[in-house]
Amino acid sequence: MDAEWVITTLTDAMEALEEVIGELEADPQAIDELLPAVMPAIYAKLNYAWNSRQLGPAAIDQLDHDDLVAFPKDLPM
């Protein structure tokens, strides 16, 4: 597993989440419009971090984009 890659991809997801939180703190009334618009992208970033963890950056060239951002099939839940 490529720890540096995982940290990079999780940081990207964290920054997206922090941005949304900032927007909601600035305008709480926008939650009904903003949340449905941004949550799919945040989930895609988290899924991407998990789905690319083994291959690292090579996952971009080796896996289909839809598979990279899809909910993980191998995530124990």
C-alpha positions as CSV (number, residue, x, y, z in Angstrom):
1,M,0.0,0.0,0.0
2,D,1.3,3.5,-0.9
3,A,0.9,5.4,2.3
4,E,2.0,8.7,0.8
5,W,-0.6,8.3,-1.9
6,V,-3.3,7.5,0.6
7,I,-2.4,10.5,2.6
8,T,-2.5,12.7,-0.5
9,T,-5.9,11.4,-1.6
10,L,-7.4,11.6,1.9
11,T,-6.1,15.2,2.3
12,D,-7.9,16.0,-1.0
13,A,-11.1,14.7,0.5
14,M,-10.5,16.5,3.8
15,E,-10.0,19.8,2.0
16,A,-13.2,19.4,0.0
17,L,-15.1,18.7,3.2
18,E,-13.5,21.7,5.0
19,E,-14.5,23.9,2.1
20,V,-18.1,22.7,2.3
21,I,-18.1,23.2,6.1
22,G,-16.8,26.8,5.6
23,E,-19.5,27.5,3.0
24,L,-22.2,26.2,5.3
25,E,-20.9,28.1,8.3
26,A,-21.0,31.3,6.1
27,D,-24.5,30.5,4.9
28,P,-26.4,27.9,6.9
29,Q,-29.5,28.6,4.9
30,A,-27.8,27.1,1.8
31,I,-27.7,23.6,3.3
32,D,-30.7,22.3,1.3
33,E,-29.1,23.2,-2.0
34,L,-25.4,22.8,-1.2
35,L,-25.3,19.5,0.6
36,P,-26.9,17.4,-2.2
37,A,-24.6,19.1,-4.7
38,V,-21.3,18.5,-2.9
39,M,-21.7,15.2,-1.1
40,P,-21.4,13.0,-4.1
41,A,-18.0,14.6,-4.9
42,I,-16.8,14.2,-1.3
43,Y,-17.8,10.5,-1.3
44,A,-16.1,10.0,-4.7
45,K,-12.9,11.4,-3.2
46,L,-13.1,9.1,-0.2
47,N,-13.9,6.1,-2.5
48,Y,-11.0,7.1,-4.8
49,A,-8.6,7.1,-1.8
50,W,-9.7,3.6,-0.9
51,N,-9.9,2.2,-4.4
52,S,-6.5,3.4,-5.4
53,R,-4.7,2.6,-2.2
54,Q,-2.9,-0.5,-3.6
55,L,-1.8,0.9,-6.9
56,G,-1.2,4.5,-5.9
57,P,-1.0,7.0,-8.8
58,A,-0.9,4.1,-11.3
59,A,-4.5,3.4,-10.5
60,I,-5.4,6.4,-12.8
61,D,-4.1,4.5,-15.8
62,Q,-5.1,1.0,-14.7
63,L,-8.6,1.3,-13.4
64,D,-11.8,2.7,-15.0
65,H,-12.8,6.1,-13.6
66,D,-16.2,4.8,-12.5
67,D,-14.4,2.0,-10.6
68,L,-12.1,4.4,-8.9
69,V,-14.9,6.6,-7.5
70,A,-17.5,3.9,-6.9
71,F,-18.3,2.7,-3.4
72,P,-15.7,0.1,-2.5
73,K,-16.8,-3.5,-3.0
74,D,-14.1,-4.7,-0.6
75,L,-14.7,-2.3,2.3
76,P,-15.8,-4.2,5.3
77,M,-19.0,-2.5,6.6
